[in-house]
Amino acid sequence: MVNQNSPLPATLILGFAGSGKTSLIQHLSNQTGTAVEHIQSGSSELASGCICCTGLKDLKQLIKDLLVGRESGKTECQQLFIEAGHETDPIPVIRTIRQSFSPESIFLKEAITVINAANYPPTDAERYLVTNQIFFADKIVVNHCDRATDEQINKCHKHIRGVKWQPIFNSIQGIVNTNDFCVSSTVEASAGVSTVISFSS
């Protein structure tokens, strides 16, 4: 039974197409025995477009409907994953969650950026966007390490460290060692929050 008094923790998953965002969400969801909701940019629910611009209104409505259903007991969701589209600017999404909803109902626990190490470095046109996604992330998952060279992986890590210092986790097909994920400070500061991923999410 959902604790209606507990705020809903949301995790924003950023990354380019093919980076492995969906695979990571599936892996994290499989670690839990509680209900998970997954909002995916580009899905039929967000047909109007990217969640950082034209689809932002739809995202707000989906979250509102989810919270109403959770409060009434019709929805047993204890964790929300928001999968961003290829070129999503994280700022409008983060702002929407923090300014449109009370922290007693939902809070952004963390943002995770997934990077395809086998398709690295990014083009000049992509570099600004991936740098922005790295800057606003709490954790970085460097995925497809089985298909990348050591040089690509090292360049990827070097780029990340040149933007911001935060935890980096190498992965294959979106599978990370969940025991290595640290509990975010947001969760620690939110007493009574029921999370679905045992390590952090």
Summary of the structure (lengths in Angstrom):
residues: 201
radius of gyration: 16.4
end to end distance: 18.6
largest distance: 52.1
contacts: 667
relative contact order: 0.21
helix: 38%
strand: 21%
